[in-house]
């Protein structure tokens, strides 16, 4: 797991908390901000996963070339 994946998960959690607080306090703006944070976190996590997979593929090619 890389930094983008971790930060993405953190952002998703922060968004879910904001949504919950927004629901409890009847604050639609806070809820909507939470939805945006959660979505941004999902995008960042997906980017991190893609970056890790590309790095793994490059490593495999390098290892195959060394043999």
PyMOL Python script that loads the backbone (N, CA, C, O; Angstrom):
from pymol import cmd

cmd.read_pdbstr("""\
ATOM      1  N   UNK A   1       0.854  -1.165   0.000  1.00  0.00           N
ATOM      2  CA  UNK A   1       0.000   0.000   0.000  1.00  0.00           C
ATOM      3  C   UNK A   1       0.904   1.233   0.000  1.00  0.00           C
ATOM      4  O   UNK A   1       1.880   1.304   0.747  1.00  0.00           O
ATOM      5  N   UNK A   2       0.563   2.195  -0.845  1.00  0.00           N
ATOM      6  CA  UNK A   2       1.392   3.398  -0.919  1.00  0.00           C
ATOM      7  C   UNK A   2       0.683   4.587  -0.255  1.00  0.00           C
ATOM      8  O   UNK A   2      -0.426   4.464   0.264  1.00  0.00           O
ATOM      9  N   UNK A   3       1.348   5.715  -0.291  1.00  0.00           N
ATOM     10  CA  UNK A   3       0.866   6.916   0.392  1.00  0.00           C
ATOM     11  C   UNK A   3      -0.488   7.371  -0.148  1.00  0.00           C
ATOM     12  O   UNK A   3      -1.366   7.751   0.626  1.00  0.00           O
ATOM     13  N   UNK A   4      -0.664   7.336  -1.468  1.00  0.00           N
ATOM     14  CA  UNK A   4      -1.937   7.764  -2.047  1.00  0.00           C
ATOM     15  C   UNK A   4      -3.086   6.872  -1.592  1.00  0.00           C
ATOM     16  O   UNK A   4      -4.185   7.362  -1.329  1.00  0.00           O
ATOM     17  N   UNK A   5      -2.845   5.588  -1.501  1.00  0.00           N
ATOM     18  CA  UNK A   5      -3.887   4.673  -1.042  1.00  0.00           C
ATOM     19  C   UNK A   5      -4.268   4.982   0.415  1.00  0.00           C
ATOM     20  O   UNK A   5      -5.448   5.023   0.761  1.00  0.00           O
ATOM     21  N   UNK A   6      -3.263   5.194   1.252  1.00  0.00           N
ATOM     22  CA  UNK A   6      -3.529   5.496   2.665  1.00  0.00           C
ATOM     23  C   UNK A   6      -4.249   6.829   2.836  1.00  0.00           C
ATOM     24  O   UNK A   6      -5.220   6.930   3.586  1.00  0.00           O
ATOM     25  N   UNK A   7      -3.766   7.847   2.134  1.00  0.00           N
ATOM     26  CA  UNK A   7      -4.396   9.156   2.241  1.00  0.00           C
ATOM     27  C   UNK A   7      -5.811   9.129   1.679  1.00  0.00           C
ATOM     28  O   UNK A   7      -6.697   9.817   2.186  1.00  0.00           O
ATOM     29  N   UNK A   8      -6.026   8.338   0.632  1.00  0.00           N
ATOM     30  CA  UNK A   8      -7.364   8.207   0.077  1.00  0.00           C
ATOM     31  C   UNK A   8      -8.326   7.580   1.068  1.00  0.00           C
ATOM     32  O   UNK A   8      -9.461   8.035   1.215  1.00  0.00           O
ATOM     33  N   UNK A   9      -7.874   6.540   1.745  1.00  0.00           N
ATOM     34  CA  UNK A   9      -8.719   5.904   2.768  1.00  0.00           C
ATOM     35  C   UNK A   9      -9.017   6.880   3.906  1.00  0.00           C
ATOM     36  O   UNK A   9     -10.133   6.923   4.424  1.00  0.00           O
ATOM     37  N   UNK A  10      -8.010   7.657   4.287  1.00  0.00           N
ATOM     38  CA  UNK A  10      -8.195   8.652   5.347  1.00  0.00           C
ATOM     39  C   UNK A  10      -9.227   9.694   4.936  1.00  0.00           C
ATOM     40  O   UNK A  10     -10.087  10.075   5.730  1.00  0.00           O
ATOM     41  N   UNK A  11      -9.137  10.145   3.702  1.00  0.00           N
ATOM     42  CA  UNK A  11     -10.074  11.158   3.190  1.00  0.00           C
ATOM     43  C   UNK A  11     -11.495  10.603   3.128  1.00  0.00           C
ATOM     44  O   UNK A  11     -12.456  11.319   3.410  1.00  0.00           O
ATOM     45  N   UNK A  12     -11.628   9.327   2.759  1.00  0.00           N
ATOM     46  CA  UNK A  12     -12.946   8.701   2.731  1.00  0.00           C
ATOM     47  C   UNK A  12     -13.552   8.649   4.126  1.00  0.00           C
ATOM     48  O   UNK A  12     -14.733   8.940   4.310  1.00  0.00           O
ATOM     49  N   UNK A  13     -12.739   8.279   5.100  1.00  0.00           N
ATOM     50  CA  UNK A  13     -13.213   8.214   6.481  1.00  0.00           C
ATOM     51  C   UNK A  13     -13.636   9.591   6.970  1.00  0.00           C
ATOM     52  O   UNK A  13     -14.679   9.740   7.607  1.00  0.00           O
ATOM     53  N   UNK A  14     -12.824  10.590   6.672  1.00  0.00           N
ATOM     54  CA  UNK A  14     -13.155  11.962   7.063  1.00  0.00           C
ATOM     55  C   UNK A  14     -14.480  12.385   6.440  1.00  0.00           C
ATOM     56  O   UNK A  14     -15.299  13.039   7.085  1.00  0.00           O
ATOM     57  N   UNK A  15     -14.684  12.007   5.181  1.00  0.00           N
ATOM     58  CA  UNK A  15     -15.938  12.348   4.508  1.00  0.00           C
ATOM     59  C   UNK A  15     -17.136  11.675   5.144  1.00  0.00           C
ATOM     60  O   UNK A  15     -18.195  12.287   5.282  1.00  0.00           O
ATOM     61  N   UNK A  16     -16.978  10.416   5.533  1.00  0.00           N
ATOM     62  CA  UNK A  16     -18.089   9.698   6.173  1.00  0.00           C
ATOM     63  C   UNK A  16     -18.430  10.319   7.523  1.00  0.00           C
ATOM     64  O   UNK A  16     -19.600  10.415   7.894  1.00  0.00           O
ATOM     65  N   UNK A  17     -17.398  10.741   8.256  1.00  0.00           N
ATOM     66  CA  UNK A  17     -17.640  11.391   9.546  1.00  0.00           C
ATOM     67  C   UNK A  17     -18.384  12.705   9.330  1.00  0.00           C
ATOM     68  O   UNK A  17     -19.340  12.996  10.048  1.00  0.00           O
ATOM     69  N   UNK A  18     -17.961  13.496   8.358  1.00  0.00           N
ATOM     70  CA  UNK A  18     -18.638  14.765   8.077  1.00  0.00           C
ATOM     71  C   UNK A  18     -20.095  14.535   7.678  1.00  0.00           C
ATOM     72  O   UNK A  18     -20.985  15.285   8.081  1.00  0.00           O
ATOM     73  N   UNK A  19     -20.327  13.495   6.884  1.00  0.00           N
ATOM     74  CA  UNK A  19     -21.699  13.190   6.496  1.00  0.00           C
ATOM     75  C   UNK A  19     -22.546  12.868   7.720  1.00  0.00           C
ATOM     76  O   UNK A  19     -23.670  13.352   7.856  1.00  0.00           O
ATOM     77  N   UNK A  20     -21.998  12.054   8.601  1.00  0.00           N
ATOM     78  CA  UNK A  20     -22.727  11.688   9.813  1.00  0.00           C
ATOM     79  C   UNK A  20     -23.017  12.884  10.692  1.00  0.00           C
ATOM     80  O   UNK A  20     -24.129  13.034  11.197  1.00  0.00           O
ATOM     81  N   UNK A  21     -22.024  13.738  10.878  1.00  0.00           N
ATOM     82  CA  UNK A  21     -22.217  14.936  11.703  1.00  0.00           C
ATOM     83  C   UNK A  21     -23.222  15.857  11.029  1.00  0.00           C
ATOM     84  O   UNK A  21     -24.074  16.449  11.691  1.00  0.00           O
ATOM     85  N   UNK A  22     -23.120  15.977   9.706  1.00  0.00           N
ATOM     86  CA  UNK A  22     -24.080  16.801   8.974  1.00  0.00           C
ATOM     87  C   UNK A  22     -25.502  16.296   9.125  1.00  0.00           C
ATOM     88  O   UNK A  22     -26.438  17.085   9.254  1.00  0.00           O
ATOM     89  N   UNK A  23     -25.665  14.986   9.109  1.00  0.00           N
ATOM     90  CA  UNK A  23     -26.998  14.404   9.301  1.00  0.00           C
ATOM     91  C   UNK A  23     -27.509  14.662  10.717  1.00  0.00           C
ATOM     92  O   UNK A  23     -28.671  15.019  10.911  1.00  0.00           O
ATOM     93  N   UNK A  24     -26.628  14.477  11.704  1.00  0.00           N
ATOM     94  CA  UNK A  24     -27.032  14.668  13.100  1.00  0.00           C
ATOM     95  C   UNK A  24     -27.401  16.118  13.411  1.00  0.00           C
ATOM     96  O   UNK A  24     -28.329  16.382  14.175  1.00  0.00           O
ATOM     97  N   UNK A  25     -26.674  17.038  12.820  1.00  0.00           N
ATOM     98  CA  UNK A  25     -26.895  18.455  13.109  1.00  0.00           C
ATOM     99  C   UNK A  25     -27.826  19.117  12.104  1.00  0.00           C
ATOM    100  O   UNK A  25     -28.066  20.322  12.174  1.00  0.00           O
ATOM    101  N   UNK A  26     -28.347  18.334  11.175  1.00  0.00           N
ATOM    102  CA  UNK A  26     -29.234  18.873  10.140  1.00  0.00           C
ATOM    103  C   UNK A  26     -28.537  19.952   9.308  1.00  0.00           C
ATOM    104  O   UNK A  26     -29.142  20.968   8.969  1.00  0.00           O
ATOM    105  N   UNK A  27     -27.264  19.726   8.984  1.00  0.00           N
ATOM    106  CA  UNK A  27     -26.461  20.678   8.213  1.00  0.00           C
ATOM    107  C   UNK A  27     -26.185  20.080   6.836  1.00  0.00           C
ATOM    108  O   UNK A  27     -25.242  19.305   6.677  1.00  0.00           O
ATOM    109  N   UNK A  28     -27.000  20.434   5.840  1.00  0.00           N
ATOM    110  CA  UNK A  28     -26.811  19.841   4.516  1.00  0.00           C
ATOM    111  C   UNK A  28     -25.481  20.218   3.866  1.00  0.00           C
ATOM    112  O   UNK A  28     -24.943  19.449   3.070  1.00  0.00           O
ATOM    113  N   UNK A  29     -24.949  21.391   4.197  1.00  0.00           N
ATOM    114  CA  UNK A  29     -23.663  21.796   3.624  1.00  0.00           C
ATOM    115  C   UNK A  29     -22.535  20.899   4.114  1.00  0.00           C
ATOM    116  O   UNK A  29     -21.673  20.504   3.330  1.00  0.00           O
ATOM    117  N   UNK A  30     -22.534  20.577   5.396  1.00  0.00           N
ATOM    118  CA  UNK A  30     -21.512  19.703   5.955  1.00  0.00           C
ATOM    119  C   UNK A  30     -21.648  18.292   5.381  1.00  0.00           C
ATOM    120  O   UNK A  30     -20.652  17.639   5.071  1.00  0.00           O
ATOM    121  N   UNK A  31     -22.877  17.836   5.245  1.00  0.00           N
ATOM    122  CA  UNK A  31     -23.115  16.520   4.639  1.00  0.00           C
ATOM    123  C   UNK A  31     -22.570  16.489   3.216  1.00  0.00           C
ATOM    124  O   UNK A  31     -21.882  15.543   2.832  1.00  0.00           O
ATOM    125  N   UNK A  32     -22.874  17.515   2.439  1.00  0.00           N
ATOM    126  CA  UNK A  32     -22.407  17.569   1.051  1.00  0.00           C
ATOM    127  C   UNK A  32     -20.884  17.658   0.972  1.00  0.00           C
ATOM    128  O   UNK A  32     -20.268  17.078   0.077  1.00  0.00           O
ATOM    129  N   UNK A  33     -20.287  18.381   1.902  1.00  0.00           N
ATOM    130  CA  UNK A  33     -18.829  18.464   1.958  1.00  0.00           C
ATOM    131  C   UNK A  33     -18.244  17.079   2.246  1.00  0.00           C
ATOM    132  O   UNK A  33     -17.210  16.707   1.692  1.00  0.00           O
ATOM    133  N   UNK A  34     -18.908  16.331   3.106  1.00  0.00           N
ATOM    134  CA  UNK A  34     -18.478  14.970   3.406  1.00  0.00           C
ATOM    135  C   UNK A  34     -18.555  14.062   2.195  1.00  0.00           C
ATOM    136  O   UNK A  34     -17.664  13.246   1.963  1.00  0.00           O
ATOM    137  N   UNK A  35     -19.626  14.206   1.420  1.00  0.00           N
ATOM    138  CA  UNK A  35     -19.763  13.409   0.191  1.00  0.00           C
ATOM    139  C   UNK A  35     -18.616  13.726  -0.764  1.00  0.00           C
ATOM    140  O   UNK A  35     -18.034  12.825  -1.369  1.00  0.00           O
ATOM    141  N   UNK A  36     -18.295  15.011  -0.893  1.00  0.00           N
ATOM    142  CA  UNK A  36     -17.199  15.418  -1.780  1.00  0.00           C
ATOM    143  C   UNK A  36     -15.864  14.866  -1.285  1.00  0.00           C
ATOM    144  O   UNK A  36     -15.054  14.389  -2.080  1.00  0.00           O
ATOM    145  N   UNK A  37     -15.632  14.931   0.026  1.00  0.00           N
ATOM    146  CA  UNK A  37     -14.390  14.401   0.589  1.00  0.00           C
ATOM    147  C   UNK A  37     -14.286  12.896   0.363  1.00  0.00           C
ATOM    148  O   UNK A  37     -13.225  12.385   0.007  1.00  0.00           O
ATOM    149  N   UNK A  38     -15.396  12.195   0.572  1.00  0.00           N
ATOM    150  CA  UNK A  38     -15.387  10.744   0.374  1.00  0.00           C
ATOM    151  C   UNK A  38     -15.090  10.396  -1.076  1.00  0.00           C
ATOM    152  O   UNK A  38     -14.320   9.476  -1.349  1.00  0.00           O
ATOM    153  N   UNK A  39     -15.691  11.120  -1.999  1.00  0.00           N
ATOM    154  CA  UNK A  39     -15.448  10.875  -3.423  1.00  0.00           C
ATOM    155  C   UNK A  39     -14.001  11.170  -3.786  1.00  0.00           C
ATOM    156  O   UNK A  39     -13.379  10.403  -4.522  1.00  0.00           O
ATOM    157  N   UNK A  40     -13.461  12.266  -3.281  1.00  0.00           N
ATOM    158  CA  UNK A  40     -12.060  12.605  -3.552  1.00  0.00           C
ATOM    159  C   UNK A  40     -11.141  11.524  -2.995  1.00  0.00           C
ATOM    160  O   UNK A  40     -10.136  11.179  -3.617  1.00  0.00           O
ATOM    161  N   UNK A  41     -11.478  10.999  -1.845  1.00  0.00           N
ATOM    162  CA  UNK A  41     -10.680   9.931  -1.254  1.00  0.00           C
ATOM    163  C   UNK A  41     -10.697   8.670  -2.100  1.00  0.00           C
ATOM    164  O   UNK A  41      -9.672   8.006  -2.250  1.00  0.00           O
ATOM    165  N   UNK A  42     -11.856   8.338  -2.654  1.00  0.00           N
ATOM    166  CA  UNK A  42     -11.954   7.161  -3.514  1.00  0.00           C
ATOM    167  C   UNK A  42     -11.106   7.332  -4.769  1.00  0.00           C
ATOM    168  O   UNK A  42     -10.450   6.394  -5.219  1.00  0.00           O
ATOM    169  N   UNK A  43     -11.128   8.541  -5.327  1.00  0.00           N
ATOM    170  CA  UNK A  43     -10.320   8.812  -6.522  1.00  0.00           C
ATOM    171  C   UNK A  43      -8.837   8.692  -6.191  1.00  0.00           C
ATOM    172  O   UNK A  43      -8.080   8.077  -6.943  1.00  0.00           O
ATOM    173  N   UNK A  44      -8.422   9.271  -5.078  1.00  0.00           N
ATOM    174  CA  UNK A  44      -7.012   9.213  -4.695  1.00  0.00           C
ATOM    175  C   UNK A  44      -6.579   7.778  -4.416  1.00  0.00           C
ATOM    176  O   UNK A  44      -5.481   7.376  -4.801  1.00  0.00           O
ATOM    177  N   UNK A  45      -7.426   7.010  -3.756  1.00  0.00           N
ATOM    178  CA  UNK A  45      -7.089   5.619  -3.474  1.00  0.00           C
ATOM    179  C   UNK A  45      -6.962   4.822  -4.775  1.00  0.00           C
ATOM    180  O   UNK A  45      -6.040   4.021  -4.924  1.00  0.00           O
ATOM    181  N   UNK A  46      -7.872   5.037  -5.702  1.00  0.00           N
ATOM    182  CA  UNK A  46      -7.824   4.343  -6.987  1.00  0.00           C
ATOM    183  C   UNK A  46      -6.565   4.722  -7.757  1.00  0.00           C
ATOM    184  O   UNK A  46      -5.933   3.866  -8.377  1.00  0.00           O
ATOM    185  N   UNK A  47      -6.199   5.998  -7.719  1.00  0.00           N
ATOM    186  CA  UNK A  47      -4.964   6.446  -8.364  1.00  0.00           C
ATOM    187  C   UNK A  47      -3.762   5.734  -7.743  1.00  0.00           C
ATOM    188  O   UNK A  47      -2.867   5.280  -8.457  1.00  0.00           O
ATOM    189  N   UNK A  48      -3.745   5.639  -6.434  1.00  0.00           N
ATOM    190  CA  UNK A  48      -2.650   4.961  -5.738  1.00  0.00           C
ATOM    191  C   UNK A  48      -2.561   3.494  -6.100  1.00  0.00           C
ATOM    192  O   UNK A  48      -1.469   2.955  -6.285  1.00  0.00           O
ATOM    193  N   UNK A  49      -3.720   2.844  -6.201  1.00  0.00           N
ATOM    194  CA  UNK A  49      -3.733   1.430  -6.594  1.00  0.00           C
ATOM    195  C   UNK A  49      -3.171   1.260  -8.005  1.00  0.00           C
ATOM    196  O   UNK A  49      -2.386   0.347  -8.265  1.00  0.00           O
ATOM    197  N   UNK A  50      -3.574   2.137  -8.902  1.00  0.00           N
ATOM    198  CA  UNK A  50      -3.061   2.069 -10.275  1.00  0.00           C
ATOM    199  C   UNK A  50      -1.568   2.291 -10.322  1.00  0.00           C
ATOM    200  O   UNK A  50      -0.844   1.590 -11.029  1.00  0.00           O
ATOM    201  N   UNK A  51      -1.112   3.273  -9.565  1.00  0.00           N
ATOM    202  CA  UNK A  51       0.324   3.574  -9.534  1.00  0.00           C
ATOM    203  C   UNK A  51       1.111   2.387  -8.990  1.00  0.00           C
ATOM    204  O   UNK A  51       2.186   2.064  -9.496  1.00  0.00           O
ATOM    205  N   UNK A  52       0.573   1.738  -7.957  1.00  0.00           N
ATOM    206  CA  UNK A  52       1.247   0.570  -7.381  1.00  0.00           C
ATOM    207  C   UNK A  52       1.295  -0.575  -8.391  1.00  0.00           C
ATOM    208  O   UNK A  52       2.319  -1.247  -8.517  1.00  0.00           O
ATOM    209  N   UNK A  53       0.206  -0.796  -9.102  1.00  0.00           N
ATOM    210  CA  UNK A  53       0.161  -1.883 -10.088  1.00  0.00           C
ATOM    211  C   UNK A  53       1.147  -1.635 -11.222  1.00  0.00           C
ATOM    212  O   UNK A  53       1.798  -2.568 -11.693  1.00  0.00           O
ATOM    213  N   UNK A  54       1.262  -0.389 -11.662  1.00  0.00           N
ATOM    214  CA  UNK A  54       2.235  -0.064 -12.710  1.00  0.00           C
ATOM    215  C   UNK A  54       3.650  -0.309 -12.191  1.00  0.00           C
ATOM    216  O   UNK A  54       4.487  -0.869 -12.898  1.00  0.00           O
ATOM    217  N   UNK A  55       3.910   0.110 -10.961  1.00  0.00           N
ATOM    218  CA  UNK A  55       5.229  -0.115 -10.367  1.00  0.00           C
ATOM    219  C   UNK A  55       5.556  -1.594 -10.249  1.00  0.00           C
ATOM    220  O   UNK A  55       6.685  -2.013 -10.506  1.00  0.00           O
ATOM    221  N   UNK A  56       4.552  -2.389  -9.856  1.00  0.00           N
ATOM    222  CA  UNK A  56       4.761  -3.835  -9.755  1.00  0.00           C
ATOM    223  C   UNK A  56       5.051  -4.445 -11.122  1.00  0.00           C
ATOM    224  O   UNK A  56       5.906  -5.321 -11.250  1.00  0.00           O
ATOM    225  N   UNK A  57       4.331  -3.977 -12.143  1.00  0.00           N
ATOM    226  CA  UNK A  57       4.537  -4.500 -13.496  1.00  0.00           C
ATOM    227  C   UNK A  57       5.936  -4.149 -14.001  1.00  0.00           C
ATOM    228  O   UNK A  57       6.602  -4.980 -14.619  1.00  0.00           O
ATOM    229  N   UNK A  58       6.373  -2.941 -13.745  1.00  0.00           N
ATOM    230  CA  UNK A  58       7.714  -2.522 -14.170  1.00  0.00           C
ATOM    231  C   UNK A  58       8.773  -3.355 -13.459  1.00  0.00           C
ATOM    232  O   UNK A  58       9.770  -3.749 -14.063  1.00  0.00           O
ATOM    233  N   UNK A  59       8.554  -3.619 -12.178  1.00  0.00           N
ATOM    234  CA  UNK A  59       9.500  -4.446 -11.426  1.00  0.00           C
ATOM    235  C   UNK A  59       9.563  -5.852 -12.006  1.00  0.00           C
ATOM    236  O   UNK A  59      10.645  -6.423 -12.144  1.00  0.00           O
ATOM    237  N   UNK A  60       8.406  -6.411 -12.344  1.00  0.00           N
ATOM    238  CA  UNK A  60       8.380  -7.756 -12.935  1.00  0.00           C
ATOM    239  C   UNK A  60       9.124  -7.800 -14.265  1.00  0.00           C
ATOM    240  O   UNK A  60       9.844  -8.760 -14.543  1.00  0.00           O
ATOM    241  N   UNK A  61       8.956  -6.767 -15.085  1.00  0.00           N
ATOM    242  CA  UNK A  61       9.665  -6.716 -16.367  1.00  0.00           C
ATOM    243  C   UNK A  61      11.160  -6.623 -16.115  1.00  0.00           C
ATOM    244  O   UNK A  61      11.954  -7.301 -16.767  1.00  0.00           O
ATOM    245  N   UNK A  62      11.536  -5.775 -15.161  1.00  0.00           N
ATOM    246  CA  UNK A  62      12.972  -5.649 -14.828  1.00  0.00           C
ATOM    247  C   UNK A  62      13.552  -6.960 -14.321  1.00  0.00           C
ATOM    248  O   UNK A  62      14.670  -7.325 -14.683  1.00  0.00           O
ATOM    249  N   UNK A  63      12.804  -7.666 -13.488  1.00  0.00           N
ATOM    250  CA  UNK A  63      13.266  -8.946 -12.980  1.00  0.00           C
ATOM    251  C   UNK A  63      13.389  -9.980 -14.107  1.00  0.00           C
ATOM    252  O   UNK A  63      14.317 -10.790 -14.120  1.00  0.00           O
ATOM    253  N   UNK A  64      12.451  -9.940 -15.039  1.00  0.00           N
ATOM    254  CA  UNK A  64      12.485 -10.889 -16.165  1.00  0.00           C
ATOM    255  C   UNK A  64      13.674 -10.608 -17.071  1.00  0.00           C
ATOM    256  O   UNK A  64      14.277 -11.533 -17.616  1.00  0.00           O
ATOM    257  N   UNK A  65      14.013  -9.333 -17.233  1.00  0.00           N
ATOM    258  CA  UNK A  65      15.142  -8.964 -18.083  1.00  0.00           C
ATOM    259  C   UNK A  65      16.446  -9.402 -17.436  1.00  0.00           C
ATOM    260  O   UNK A  65      17.373  -9.807 -18.137  1.00  0.00           O
ATOM    261  N   UNK A  66      16.537  -9.330 -16.119  1.00  0.00           N
ATOM    262  CA  UNK A  66      17.760  -9.711 -15.414  1.00  0.00           C
ATOM    263  C   UNK A  66      18.058 -11.182 -15.524  1.00  0.00           C
ATOM    264  O   UNK A  66      19.215 -11.589 -15.418  1.00  0.00           O
ATOM    265  N   UNK A  67      17.023 -12.003 -15.739  1.00  0.00           N
ATOM    266  CA  UNK A  67      17.218 -13.469 -15.801  1.00  0.00           C
ATOM    267  C   UNK A  67      17.788 -13.895 -17.090  1.00  0.00           C
ATOM    268  O   UNK A  67      18.012 -15.087 -17.303  1.00  0.00           O
TER     269      UNK A  67
END
""", "prot")
cmd.dss("prot")
cmd.show_as("cartoon", "prot")
cmd.util.cbc("prot")
cmd.orient("prot")
